[in-house]
Amino acid sequence: MIIHHVFFWLKEPDNAAHIAQLKNGLHTLAAIPQVKQLLVGGPASTEKRSVVDNSYQVSELMYFNSLEDQAAYQEHPIHQAFVQACSQLWSNVLVYDMAVDQ
């Protein structure tokens, strides 16, 4: 299994309409057949600690069955349309991909 975790920093971090637009766009990715589960949200109001980074505005977490499925997702037209529609909203994106021990 592959877990794909993406963090987005917006050009206008306090713009609620842009946050909603990005979250709505991310939710469209659930229609890609290779995506087994999709979670979308923002920073939690957890305890402030030096190891916690809550500077991002939006994050998505996806589960895939394989590296091949994750690669197919990257090229899927729905993903490409999402990037085209929303990429002007963010100033930075950080991705963490994890291979789950079985």
Number of C-alpha atoms within 10 A of each C-alpha: 16 18 19 18 18 16 21 23 18 21 13 14 17 10 12 10 10 18 22 12 14 24 18 14 18 21 15 14 22 17 12 14 12 20 18 14 12 18 13 16 14 16 13 7 7 8 7 9 7 6 6 9 9 14 12 16 19 23 21 18 17 20 20 21 15 15 14 12 17 21 12 16 19 12 10 15 13 17 20 13 14 17 15 10 13 16 15 11 19 18 12 12 14 11 13 10 15 12 13 10 6 4
